[in-house]
């Protein structure tokens, strides 16, 4: 009995340390995010992103973005993609897409996605902050009919231009609330 408990504790410790190492496998980016000739750096840690943009330092805690662990950090076609997830009994993930606005010279949020999965279904929210249009797709098992049913909702959101370096909790809350009002 004692041996089993000890083995279980060891396995649990290994699992946690592996999960933390997975977080650190996301590599830092050295990019010119605002196309001004200065190389900027975005470096992940276990609980935050550390940004050095135009020789100014910023920190964005993962908690502010709604997740515990960073899963993706990339810069493709001048779009910075930041994705993360939470552990738990379901699957929960968030993705933020930022691009430099040449008119304002600010790095602004252009897209937001979240995904929540549970045993009998999932919900996906997608928001285009350039057009302020959003879409929520819910797929859930109907036990009476014994089939998966899909429903789609669309609309528009009024939201301020969210900059990479001035994200506020109220901004994130406004984005996440859209899908949550359809989640039972």
N, C-alpha and C positions, 0 to 999 in steps of 0.2 A: 504494500500500500504506500509506504513512504517513498519507495523507489519510483513508483508511478507518478506521484505528486512532484518529485524532484525532476523527473524527465519532462513532465508537462510544463513546469516552470522554465526549464531550459529551452524547450521548444518555443514557448511564448516569448522569451527574451530574444531568441534568434529571430523570430518573426518580426518583432518590433524593430530590432536593429536593421534588418533588411529593408523594412518599409522606410526607415529614416535614410538609409543609403540610397534608395531609389530616388528620393527627393533630391539628393545631392548630385545625381547623375545628369540632371538638366544642366547643360553647360551655359556659362556666361556668354553674353553677346558683346562683340565689339563692332559697332556699326555707326554709320553717320545717319542717325534717325531723322534729322531735320534738314539734311542735304545742304549743310553750310560749310562743309570741308573739315569740321572738327569731329574726330572719332569719339563716340559716346560709348559708355559701358553700362550694361545691365547685368547685374550679378545676383543669382539666387542664393539664398541661405535656407536654413531649415524652417524659418518662419516669416521671411519677408524678401522682397526684391529691393536691391540697393542699386540706385541709378546714379550715374554721373553723366549729366547732360550739359554740354557747353561749360564744363568745369564747375558745375553746381551739383551738390549732392542732395538726393531725395531718397526716402525709404517708403515703400508701400507694403504694409503688413498684409499677409495673405488673408488674415481674419477680416480686414476691410473689404477684400474682394469676395468674401463669402466662403472661402475654402481653407482647408488645413494643409494640403500638400500641393506643390506645383507639379504639373505633369508635362507641360510643354511651354517652351519659350523659343520663339522663332521670329525671323524677320524675312519675309518673302514678298517680293514685288512692292517694296516700300511700306508694307503693313506689318506692324508688330503684333504678334499673337501671344497672349498670355492665357494659359488654361490651368485649371486646378480642380481638385476633387476632395471630397470628404469620405472618411471611412464610416462604416456603419452597416446596418442590415440591408439597406438599399444601395443604389448607385446615384451619386449626386455630383454633377460637374458644372463648371462655369467656364466660359471662354469670352475674352475681351479682345477686340481688334482695334488698334490705334493706327492713325496715319497722320503725317505732318500736313497741316493745312497751309498751303503756300501763301494764302491771302493774310492770315492772321499770324503765321509763323508759330503756331501752337500745335503740339501733338495731341490730336483729339480722338475721342472714341468714335468709331464709325460703325461698330457692330457689337452685339452682345448676344450670347446664346447660353441657355442653361438647359440641363437635362436631369430629370429625376425619375428613377426607376424603382418600382416596388414589385412585390411578388406577382400581382395580377395586372400590371400595366406600366405605362410610363407617360410622362408629359415633357414636351420640348417647347421651349420659348425661344424665338428668334426676333431680334429687334435691329432694324437698320436705322441708325441715328442720323444718317444723311437725309433720309426721306421721312423719318419719324414713324414709319410703318412697323407694325409688329404682327407676329403670327404665333398662335399657340396650337399645338397638335397634341391631342390626348388619345392614347390607345389603351383601352381597358377591357378586361375580360367580363363578359356578361354571363353569370352563372345560369340564368334562366334559359337563355338561348344557346348557351355553351359555345359562344364565339367571341372573338376579339372585336370590339367596336371602336371606330375612330371618329373623333369629332375635331373640327377645325374652327378656330376663332381668329378674326383679324380686326385690326383697328389702327388708330393713330395715337401717338403719345406726344405730349408737349413736355419737352425736357431741355434744360440748358445745355450748351456745348460743354462737354466734360473733357477736361484736359488730363493727360497722363500724370502730371505733377500736381494737380489740384482736385483729385477725386475725393468726394465727401460721402459719408455714410448715407446721407439722404438720397444721393444719386443712385447708389447701389440698391437701396431699399425701393426706390421708385421703379427701377428696372425689374427687380425680382418679384414685385407685387403683381405685375401683369399676369404671369403664369399662375401664381399662387391663388388668384381669385377663381380659377377654374379647377383647381385641385381639390378634390373632396377630402 
